[in-house]
Amino acid sequence: MSQLNQGSGVVSARLQANEYKDNFLDLHPPLDPHEALVAADRCYFCYEAPCVTSCPTDIDIPLFIRQIATGTPEASAKTILAQNILGGMCARVCPTETLCEEACVREIAEGKPVDIGRLQRFATDTLMQTGEHPFVRQAETGKTVAVVGAGPAGLACAHRLAMHGHAVRISDANLKAGGLNEFGIAAYKSTNEFAASEVDWLLKIGGIELDLGKTLGKDIYLEGLLEDFDAVFLGMGLGGVNELGLSGEEKDHVIDAVSFIHDLRQTKDLSTLPVGRHVVVIGGGMTAVDAAVQSKLLGAQNVHLVYRRGRERMNASKYEQDIAASRGVNIITNAEPTRIIGNGAVQEIEFSYTVDGLLGLQRTDDTFRLKADQVFKAIGQSLTGVPSLLKIDGRKIAVSENGKTSHAKIWAGGDCASHGDDLTVTAVAEGRDAAEDIHRTLMA
Amino acid sequence: MASLQSNFLGIKSPNPFWLASAPPTDKEYNVRRAFEAGWGGVVWKTLGSEGPPIVNVNGPRYGAIWGADRRLLGLNNIELITDRPLEINLREIKAVKRDYPDRAVVASLMVPCEEGAWKAILPLVEETGADGVELNFGCPHGMAERGMGSAVGQVPEYVEMVTRWVKETTRMPCIVKLTPNISDICQPAHAALKGGADAVSLINTITSVTGVDLDLMAPTPTIDGKGTHGGYCGPAVKPIALNMVAQIARNPITRDIPISGIGGVTNWRDAAEFMALGAGNVQVCTAAMTYGFKIVQEMISGLSEWMDEKQYTSIDQFIGGAVPNVTDWQYLNLNHVTKARINQDDCIKCGRCYAACEDTSHQAISITPDRIFEVKDDECVACNLCVNVCPVEGCITMETLPVGAMDERTGIPVSAEHGDWTTHPNNPSAQAAE
């Protein structure tokens, strides 16, 4: 990519207009029907397939692939969506290389798994393009459930509850539903407003009311919800961003990666989005990679991703690391920031190399500095404003099986709950399972 | 390098790979391209009597079935014999044979089942310098309705009669092409022999309906809403063809008649298999129609390399090599005991062997929570299904138990003696062992 504007500082329009479009194309372009048939033919239809065991939502992968192979992609989509109503988004954002595709026997046999993620996308796209919703809402039960958070957990929970005939209201602090699908996923993983259209499609089940721009603890309160509804499901995201705790952290252009990605996803014209010439991202997870890669795609000249431990400890998968490397992001491991230097705006960051040994992570005297006119912090997020009537586990809402909290009428799932990975697909599974448990409880 | 030189009925060709009578050999242009590509011979697409040529449907003529990645496995056709005037075909045959004297050019013929019709066309073919004739008693579609093709081939008396007419009229070698659409292939082969045929070629296509268009509710290929049966060929028919070739090759009455093997030959190995079962050469059609004439280069190099490896210097050294080992079920050694063995290093843990054995066979494979699959010798009947469904070639094999070893399923040690059904105590008509 050619730099149009190579100047220092945080500026917009670093690239030619058409380069933005090219840079932010779909990471995995969809399979065409013939490619899908060829890919589907590679599935061995394993007995108690390891891919299914590895899927947090237990999608019957061999069955849906066989349905593609036999020319019924819409039946295939129903197999997927019956387990995972956000199967369309998960097909795009799941780290399949550490889930189903890692477990695929062909990965073990030949290092080349069946292209499960893209096959799932082929099936779900085919169905969703018809605009039809494949599920039917059961007769009204007269029961009501409040869902807080319109992200993957909340949407999955609400959909399943609505299917069972309950009346659901989803509240969300944002003015758009979707949660991290809408605001937190790298733009090249969810193109063409997919997150928003998936929400619209999901709501076609009926019986779900959206109540946007309502923050728990500010506009709505758990006590009130408990009074007005028969049950409550909490599926909020992590509102707080972890701080580095460094001197100089308050300097200009030292921001959290989450809000950068948020802004990027909501910007219609990417040429208006400013980015630094020398960008440093601190962290080792998916958010760090997404921020680093997208900075590069916006035209940053040098992008460093710095992680304090070794590469094997990074939460971003090897595959994500490779994406970063192939887009020109320099990954530095075993280095921890010690000081942010600058006069008003950040100019440099100082790092110490680290040793991760028996005594835990130790800084060494070996230091270096990176030029930086923009710094993204991506060292984790935390739950804020936990309702006081709930038991806490660590820094999250304590849940037991099926998302039960310490309160008999409250369930929780997704990033705010103490169980599971911080994956979209895990959140969907938790929302779905909590919904089934709520249903059983309400109908008992 | 081994010589692939072939001499079939005195017809010499540089290799045993001929193109079968079919669309690829319908005219001079194609046949010249085939010879340039390296084919050893052609059987020219079937000629009919003089007069107005037959007509074909105006499409579609073919239907197909496919395997993975749209690999063509079976092809069905409803094309008839050549629809070009006889004199043009004869002129072209003559020109091609003149320019390629080292290649085999055989004319396929199909005329009405009347002595006069056959005796009229043969001198015309002879005049072209063609190396021989092949009598098309095989095509199951279209012409059969008019009393030709398989309508003749299905009646051994007609086969014998027409063959005799031909042999009375011409000095050319006469190959009788057999239809597989009968119960016992040895009957028409015997009839051809009695009529004086120099060879038989088989199989012609198998009567088939490729599929059904579920929107039109009509068989495919569909012509204006209707379909008819066609003739099926391609890789899918090879096992049927191999069996019929072997039946003729081992039948005491027909075993001396030379055979030209046809039916799904796609590569050198297929050709070698037909020849091992007694075919003196092979004829190919569908593979050429799928991939073009160039495939013969792989067939030549492959057969030649295999022959070198086996130290065969001429094709005659392996033709018929497998015939003595084709037998009847009743003579198979029931005292031969094998057990499936799963190589754990090769196993990719797909579990297909388990599903197949547990659901549909003998419950002879165990599974552990960490997906280790093992054969239970006390249940395994050695059916080979696990070998067949395993996606990893060579991962599951059949191990022969040595003489004296205990067969855990039957509790009987493996006997050194041959023991088959003819002498088995359960056989009501068992003969006493000698």
Chai-1 contact restraints between the chains, C-beta under 6 A:
chainA,res_idxA,chainB,res_idxB,connection_type,confidence,min_distance_angstrom,max_distance_angstrom,comment,restraint_id
A,V38,B,D69,contact,1.0,0.0,6.0,A-B,restraint_1
A,D41,B,A68,contact,1.0,0.0,6.0,A-B,restraint_2
A,Y44,B,C350,contact,1.0,0.0,6.0,A-B,restraint_3
A,Y44,B,P391,contact,1.0,0.0,6.0,A-B,restraint_4
A,C46,B,C350,contact,1.0,0.0,6.0,A-B,restraint_5
A,C46,B,G351,contact,1.0,0.0,6.0,A-B,restraint_6
A,Y47,B,G351,contact,1.0,0.0,6.0,A-B,restraint_7
A,Y47,B,Y354,contact,1.0,0.0,6.0,A-B,restraint_8
A,Y47,B,A355,contact,1.0,0.0,6.0,A-B,restraint_9
A,V105,B,I348,contact,1.0,0.0,6.0,A-B,restraint_10
A,V105,B,K349,contact,1.0,0.0,6.0,A-B,restraint_11
A,V105,B,C350,contact,1.0,0.0,6.0,A-B,restraint_12
A,I108,B,I348,contact,1.0,0.0,6.0,A-B,restraint_13
A,A109,B,I348,contact,1.0,0.0,6.0,A-B,restraint_14
